[in-house]
Amino acid sequence: MYAIVDIETTGGNASTGSITEIAIVITDGKEIMHTYCSLVNPLQPIPIFIEKLTGISDAMVKNAPVFGQIAHEVFELLQHKTFVAHNVNFDFSFVAHQLSQHGLALQSRKLCTVRLSRKIIQELPSYSLGNLCRSLNIPIKQRHRAMGDAHATALLFHHLMENDKHKHIQQMLKKGSKDAYLPIHLNNDDLDKMPNTPGVYYFHDGKGKVLYVGKAKRLQKRVISHFSNNSTSKRKQELIRLVQKISYKEYGNEVMMSVMESIEIKRIWPRFNRSQKKFEPQFGICSYMDQRGVMRLGVVKKKKNIITHHSFPLQIDGLRMMHKLAKEFSLCPKMCFLQDEKIECVGREEQFCEGVCEESEDVLAYNLKVSKAIHSLKDYQYSLAIFGQGRNEKEYSCVMLDKNDFLAVGFVPIYAMQWKKDKLKRNLEPAAVNAFIRSLVLSAAESNPAMTVEFD
């Protein structure tokens, strides 16, 4: 049995909007067996443009039942039946969300008459309910009212059942079918062609504009997860409504895909991306003299009145440099705020701290080492390339960072690890560097020295 559902609402997403009217038509696919319809008090004002569209006003729903009063009846009508609607994910998200507020979990299989119509009745200019019904001479007595649209959808569904020569409905109802959750405008082929390899994916609207950029270790699996979790958030529902095409690029490994995702977000500035679009705070290494006369170093957030010896986009970059200076110039980790002063000195354990923290090292001699460390910062810049798995066995991916402010990326032959800096740079594509990428590359180089080449 099938439950054909149509609802009218106060807004476009289930988490903030409410149902104002619900209609359910029970059918066996050939004949209508039962109908149900009720206005619903949404407990919030109906926007004027919604009232103009549906004809449902605040006055009409004032004395109507709230959803909680009809929830069990609606649930009884829907359970153990296939939930059918024109753009099923919209109606299902509202109804399932409202039912869940009253402790009722709707687990129905779903069918979308928009996606079904595209498969069974091909090459129509529009698959909106109104245009489909006009094309098929199906009457709609009350357009944009729940029962009028539900009844018309039921008649459309009967037509689709009768003309389903290739058993599309049967295929859609199989467990794991993508048609149960994909956006109505998205072609299955976009997902079927997508590999489960590391890469970057793009969601596009109907005009080709990029709405969202993401990265994934397994492209197809990650993209499917965007649409299969039934999130009711306004942002998620809006993205699902707008996305019509998916494209992707393979990048071979996690470092490369993370770098390229950041580059693309900064380049395209997609509407639905949030991370990496915020202001990037600056940090720096500063110095001061403590009460004992010991010159101390620390990583601080840059402010107007604080003089720093070297700047970093991220705090982790500054701490990484501080660890390097401590070992290179025999500085005490405690005096550099790299560890708690109440515990044993790590520098003493690793034999690079000479004891200033225990007052066994001459303060003037220690301060001279700090001065040399500060002086070294003026000329210190990173110049390295990190290699990783490519798109095939004959190539490596490569991300090159040169003097902190030049970035280049691309794919090179596996023997390119032997190339000099200038030749490598010529075989890569320049890209815009940012704080996230710089930190990512340095962390990757630190954790994988075998695949990292440092240049003078």
C-alpha positions, -999 to 999 in steps of 0.1 A, spaced: 0 0 0 10 36 -7 4 68 13 3 98 -10 11 128 12 10 166 6 15 193 32 13 231 34 37 248 57 48 281 71 83 279 56 108 260 36 125 238 62 113 214 89 135 227 118 120 262 118 87 259 98 55 242 108 27 223 90 -5 242 84 -24 215 65 -18 178 58 -35 154 34 -30 116 30 -44 95 2 -41 57 7 -39 38 -25 -30 3 -38 -15 19 -69 -47 16 -89 -75 28 -67 -79 52 -39 -88 33 -7 -90 61 20 -84 99 23 -75 120 53 -71 158 55 -68 183 84 -58 219 89 -31 222 116 -25 251 140 13 258 134 16 278 166 34 305 146 22 332 122 17 323 86 38 346 63 17 368 41 32 353 8 23 318 20 -12 329 28 -15 344 -7 -2 311 -23 -23 286 -3 -52 307 9 -46 294 44 -47 323 69 -41 326 107 -78 329 112 -84 296 94 -60 276 116 -68 294 149 -91 267 161 -75 238 142 -58 210 161 -20 213 168 0 186 153 4 167 186 -34 161 186 -33 144 153 2 129 154 -9 93 164 -36 92 137 -12 104 110 14 79 122 -12 50 120 -20 60 84 16 62 73 33 33 91 38 1 70 32 20 38 54 35 12 55 73 16 49 90 -18 50 127 -25 60 151 -53 95 161 -40 92 134 -13 122 146 8 105 179 15 72 164 28 89 135 45 113 158 64 85 179 78 62 150 87 90 128 102 103 158 122 69 167 136 62 130 145 95 127 162 86 156 184 59 134 199 80 102 202 70 86 169 97 74 146 86 72 109 106 45 91 87 44 58 102 37 24 100 67 1 90 73 -35 94 107 -53 69 113 -82 92 140 -96 121 115 -100 97 88 -111 81 110 -138 116 119 -152 123 82 -157 89 71 -170 76 102 -189 108 115 -205 116 148 -223 89 170 -207 99 207 -204 88 208 -167 81 182 -140 63 205 -116 30 190 -103 10 217 -122 27 212 -155 28 174 -153 -10 173 -146 -16 197 -175 5 174 -198 -14 143 -187 -49 159 -184 -51 152 -147 -74 177 -129 -63 196 -98 -94 210 -81 -76 230 -54 -40 239 -63 -16 246 -34 -41 230 -9 -30 198 6 -59 175 -5 -61 191 -40 -24 184 -46 -24 150 -28 -54 138 -49 -37 150 -81 -4 133 -70 -23 101 -64 -38 102 -99 -3 109 -113 11 80 -94 -16 57 -108 -5 68 -143 31 62 -135 23 27 -121 4 18 -153 32 30 -176 62 18 -157 73 -6 -184 109 -8 -172 101 -14 -135 116 18 -122 93 18 -92 105 -16 -82 141 -5 -86 135 27 -65 120 7 -37 151 -16 -34 171 -11 -2 200 14 -8 184 30 -38 197 65 -43 164 78 -56 150 76 -20 172 105 -8 188 123 -37 176 159 -45 149 160 -71 171 177 -98 202 155 -93 210 129 -118 220 94 -105 248 93 -131 267 120 -112 270 97 -83 274 65 -102 304 78 -120 321 91 -88 350 69 -75 357 61 -39 391 77 -40 405 109 -22 395 141 -38 375 173 -38 338 175 -48 317 205 -59 279 210 -56 265 232 -84 231 249 -88 211 249 -121 232 276 -136 265 258 -128 274 281 -99 294 263 -71 273 261 -39 297 240 -18 332 226 -19 342 196 2 369 170 5 367 133 11 389 102 15 362 83 -4 344 107 -27 312 88 -35 306 76 1 310 112 15 287 128 -11 260 102 -5 262 110 33 252 147 25 218 135 13 211 104 33 210 116 69 176 135 67 189 166 85 161 192 91 184 222 94 176 252 73 211 253 57 210 216 48 174 217 34 183 248 13 214 231 -1 194 200 -11 168 222 -27 193 240 -49 219 214 -59 214 200 -94 249 188 -104 280 173 -87 315 174 -101 348 162 -86 386 160 -90 408 132 -77 439 141 -58 454 108 -46 460 115 -9 447 134 21 473 162 21 467 171 -15 429 170 -12 430 192 19 452 217 3 431 219 -28 398 221 -8 412 252 10 425 267 -23 391 263 -39 371 276 -10 392 308 -9 390 311 -47 353 304 -52 339 315 -18 309 291 -20 277 302 -3 273 270 18 309 267 31 315 280 66 350 268 76 381 286 63 361 318 55 367 334 88 393 360 97 427 344 102 443 357 135 480 364 136 504 351 163 540 360 170 570 352 192 576 379 218 603 382 245 605 398 280 627 398 310 614 381 341 621 389 378 653 368 378 666 387 348 660 356 325 649 365 290 618 345 282 601 337 249 564 330 243 539 326 215 512 353 218 483 366 198 494 398 181 480 430 195 487 467 190 511 472 218 530 439 216 562 438 197 569 404 181 601 391 166 583 369 140 547 364 129 527 332 122 492 328 108 484 300 133 494 294 169 505 259 161 530 273 136 545 295 164 547 266 188 563 245 162 590 271 156 595 276 194 602 238 198 627 240 170 645 270 185 646 254 220 664 224 207 686 243 182 698 269 207 696 248 240 667 269 254 647 258 284 611 247 275 598 262 307 614 295 299 596 293 265 562 284 279 563 250 262 556 231 293 542 235 328 568 250 352 556 227 380 567 195 364 602 181 355 620 200 327 616 180 295 647 198 282 668 184 310 655 149 303 664 152 266 697 170 275 693 202 256 684 225 285 715 235 304 698 242 337 686 278 338 653 266 352 672 250 381 694 281 385 724 261 376 731 279 343 745 315 341 717 339 333 738 361 311 750 331 291 714 319 287 702 353 276 729 354 249 715 321 235 680 336 235 693 367 216 709 344 190 676 325 186 657 358 181 683 369 155 679 337 136 641 343 132 648 373 110 661 351 82 642 319 89 617 308 62 604 274 51 613 260 17 601 225 11 581 201 -10 560 172 3 552 143 -20 524 118 -18 504 92 -37 492 104 -71 463 94 -92 482 64 -106 513 44 -100 535 66 -123 531 99 -105 533 116 -71 512 145 -59 534 174 -48 527 205 -27 556 230 -26 560 258 -1 588 283 -8 598 311 16 564 310 34 546 330 7 548 309 -24 527 278 -29 526 254 -59 507 222 -64 504 195 -90 513 160 -101 548 150 -112 567 118 -121 579 97 -92 615 106 -99 607 143 -94 618 140 -57 654 142 -72 647 175 -90 661 208 -79 638 235 -66 635 256 -97 628 226 -120 601 214 -96 586 248 -94 583 250 -132 563 218 -133 538 228 -107 509 253 -108 512 283 -85 483 288 -60 473 312 -33 488 303 1 469 308 33 473 301 70 455 268 69 475 254 40 509 266 55 501 249 87 488 217 70 520 214 48 544 219 77 525 194 99 525 169 70 562 174 64 570 169 101 550 137 103 563 122 70 600 132 66 606 104 41 584 120 16 596 156 23 624 174 4 638 205 21 655 232 -1 683 256 8 
